[in-house]
Amino acid sequence: MDTHLHHDHKETHLKSSQALSDIVIGMSDGLTVPFALAAGLSGVVTSSGIIVIAGIAEICAGSIAMGLGGYLAGKTEQDHYKSEKRREYDEVENLRHREIEETKEFFANIGLSPQLQQQATEEISQDKDRWVDFMMKYELGLEKPDPKRATKSALNIGLSYVAGGIIPLSPYFFISNSAEALKISVVATLICLFVFGFFKSKITGVNPLWGALRVTLIGAMAAAAAFGVAKLFEH
């Protein structure tokens, strides 16, 4: 074998997928919801100042709500893991024979011979903690969650929401007429949605162009719907 080629090989796996998922959730909603709100208000309000106040209030409320949702999801994941781990300890202590058979079955499924199944099961079952961790991962498919996951998720989602929400709202800070500010907001936000969708799709393995267009269209439709509804009920 060519050792040079072997050493040059680099595996490219996506790391910190949970953080990336949080950022995607926060940024996509942050770009879309305030954009739709600003567009809807622009249909009935001429003063950008009112839209700025409403937009900031929405960004604050939205970031807190989204961050809280991320926090609760992280805590739920931790509680579920702890609950399943307690159950697994109970089964190892009180249903040892069944757990041994399940461990053997796992080794059988990955192709070990009966002799190696028995040997591997005996080896791993000698340490209760290691055995429980093994069963959590390979029987239940549960990885031990980061104890700081809930807090990190809340911050990632909340801050990403704020970062995304400022973009469609920013033209209203500098242009007093809401109709004129809306034109700049539409262009800036759709460009950001396209770029965001492109890189998100590229990272996650989806066709980048199609992913970018899909994200952009969703944002555009949300803003158009809000603007249309506001106009419909204007009088």
Disulfide bonds with the S-S distance in Angstrom:
none
